[in-house]
């Protein structure tokens, strides 16, 4: 019988896709539902709460997801709707070959939801953090997993409650074709993290006050629980399934499903709790670690703030191009001698100090942005190139590329 670690590694192997099937991209975009007039968060509870909205919309979906009689999600053939801890709405669009198709699916979702929200005088809002409401004023949805996580994070780190209740993100899932391909893409994803987080920073408000610290959501996540956040920090060269499995298995589980007792609070790591695991248990274990780049049956790039969908289209497209062109991207950063996790931490610190005038990885930040923009644009399809044009790019990206004369109109 395989060990739990062996079962995890086999799960990663089973997630490898065939290169000839093409490069698929899945996306997740979280939204706040807020009152139009005040921008305060709408509670899950009550006859005008998020659950009531879900019930009204549920007739348009094939399947509804419940926990203890409460509606917490919906599914159709194109995407999932799920709820984050304080009733943030997440749309997860199933993997697509083309960004044009992702745009079409999202626009259908938004049109449907806005029609219903208009009757309540509510709106969907995309930002990295709640615009008005503070975390102490936000109720958790009735999901046992979140109650146990809230208990755990309230007693460890600094920002667990803020992470769960206050933040919203944009995530991109990309395919990997082998362990070698995973290693290259994972490494590139981490090297890109301070660059893309700075360019797509959408957190102007924190706990109801103006925020002037760049990439503040990264700061929040970093101070939640280091045992489930920081992976490969001691050796950024030898990245493989084996070491990722070690990282996953050592993190305290917090939430452990028990076939007899239901969901239990668990402070031991999965490596201590199980002698064998099934697929559902593996998926749960993998979901309980929160590095900026997470491995499942795909590589999940988790560092984007929630952002306006038009801007998100440029983010998705740029990431797609960079990871199709992973060899060229890595070659560029290897020419800059980027080899250690410490260099990534230093890049975050430098960007916070000097912003767009920063000097990271041994080069002017603006020149790095110009270079990776060209790499990303090189590998996408012709009909997707519009998403890397002026109307779609973030404000910071436009400014930097324009100053470097790297923009193609």
Secondary structure, DSSP 8 states (H G I E B T S, - for coil): ---HHHHHHHHHHHT---GGG---EEEEEEEEEEETTT--B--SSSTTSHHHHHHHHGGGSSEEEEETTEEEEEE-SSEEEEE-TTS-EEEEEEEES-HHHHHHHHHHHHHHHHHHHHHHTEEEE--SB-SS--GGG----S-HHHHHHHHHHTTSSS-HHIIIIIB-EEEEEE---SHHHHHHHHHHHHHHHHHHHHHT----EETTEE--STTHHHHHHHTT-GGGT--SSS-SS---HHHHHHHHHHSEEEEEEETTTEEEEEEEEHHHH-SS--HHHHHHHHHT---SEEESSSEEEEEEE---HHHHHHHHHHHHHHHHTHHHHHHHHHHTT---HHHHHHHHHHHHHHGGG-EETTEEHHHHHHHHHHHHHHTS-GGGGGGGSTTTS-HHHHHHHHHTT----
